[in-house]
Amino acid sequence: MEKMENVVTDRLIRRKELVKMVGYSASSIWRRCKDGSFPLAVRIGPSAVAWRLSEVEEWMNSRQTVR
């Protein structure tokens, strides 16, 4: 079996975890998604969405440099 290096697995996070992580309410997150100032959610089922952790972390890092 070939050894795989530098493999990045991008975990999906649901709304509850996202709210805790970024400190915004769910409605604020949706509003920011809509206006393009927050990473978009990905559909994972007929009535379920999640966010890519890497995109959220990148957004958080970019917010730190704004300060």
N, C-alpha and C positions, 0 to 999 in steps of 0.2 A: 504494500500500500504506500502510495506517495505521501510524503509529509507535506502538510499544507501550512504555510507560514503567512503571517500578516492577513489572516482571514478575520474580517470584522463582521460580527453579527449585530444587526441593528434591531434592537428590541422595540416593540410597540408598547406604548403606555396608554392606558385608558384615562378618561376624564378625571376620575377621582384622584388618581396619582398626579396627573398634570396640575390640577388645582393646588394641591399641596406643594408641588415642586416650584411653581412660578408665583404663587401668592395672588393670583387673580381669580375672580369668580368665574363660573362657567359662562355666564352671559358676556362678561368682558372678553373672555377668550374667543367666543364666537364672533363678537363684534370686531375684534382685531384680525381674526382670520378673514372676515368679509372685506375689511379695508386693506388687507395685504400687509399688515404690520406684525403678523404672527404666522408661524408655519401652518400650512393647511393640514387638516385631518385626512386620513385615508380610510375608506370604507372597508370594513372587515366582515361585514354581514349585512343582511337586509335592513337592520335597524341599529347597527353598531359601527362606531368609528373609533379610531385610535390615532395617536401621533407617533412619528418616528422619534425615538429618544435622541438620536444624533442631531436631528434638525432642531429640536427644542434646546439641547445643550449649546448648539452653535448660536441660536438666537440669544440665549442667556449670556453667552460670552460676548456677543456683539453689544449687548446692553451695558455690560460692565465697562466697555471702552468708551461708551457715550458719556458716562459720568465724568 
